[in-house]
Amino acid sequence: MPMKAQAYKQLADETAMRVTEDVQSWTAFLTTASRLYKYNYHDQLLIYAQRPEATACAEYDVWNDTMRRYVRRGTKGIALLDPSDNGMRVRYVFDVTDTGERAHSRSVDLWQLDDRYEYAVQDMLAAQYDAPVMDDLSSQLDVAVVETITQYWLAHKADIIDSVDGSALSGYDDGEIGASFLDAALGGTTYILKQRCGLNPELSGDAAQELSKWHAPAAAAALGRAINVMSGQVLRQIEAT
């Protein structure tokens, strides 16, 4: 692997350990991830490490050709990693704040969930996730992702169990690992969903308590990937709605 790519891989690994050290670091990362849900977990780590305040990132050609915006001269790109035939390669993205408008630039309108759309989103959650419409969207989101997380655990159970070697969960039985995963993943996923929907979330007590058990490289990656996949799926559906 080229030295530059190796350096950014190390940065991602170090960031994964840093964000799972405590609840404050974890929720700070989840807040950034909530805005960048179309990126995978590894990309989210690298964006958070380099530009935690980023809101909308794209490659140079997307800003220049598709959005017809210019990237400001001297701007330092955000390095991400992509697999290639020769190993990992470094590519760069830029945040919208790195760009400026031209005469015919396309506007960058990030969706916001407000009262006009809340009923439609609740109907979608009821239909797609068998989550009954409730008095408030926050409670419905808690219910909506439980089944999704359970199915994720069943589909990836073996890999998740293998990932806990070297963590505080090493030596736990499968049921205990599963219970810890469900609490931690549910808390992280709902935090991202509520943060992106403007619902001022707090990390649940169960999720906060379980977080430290996943503070090991492979375990943190397994938890982070799960939260990334599940929150991204729901947020894409909310955006479409």
Order of alpha helices (4+ residues) and beta strands (2+ residues): alpha-alpha-alpha-beta-beta-beta-beta-beta-alpha-alpha-alpha-alpha-alpha
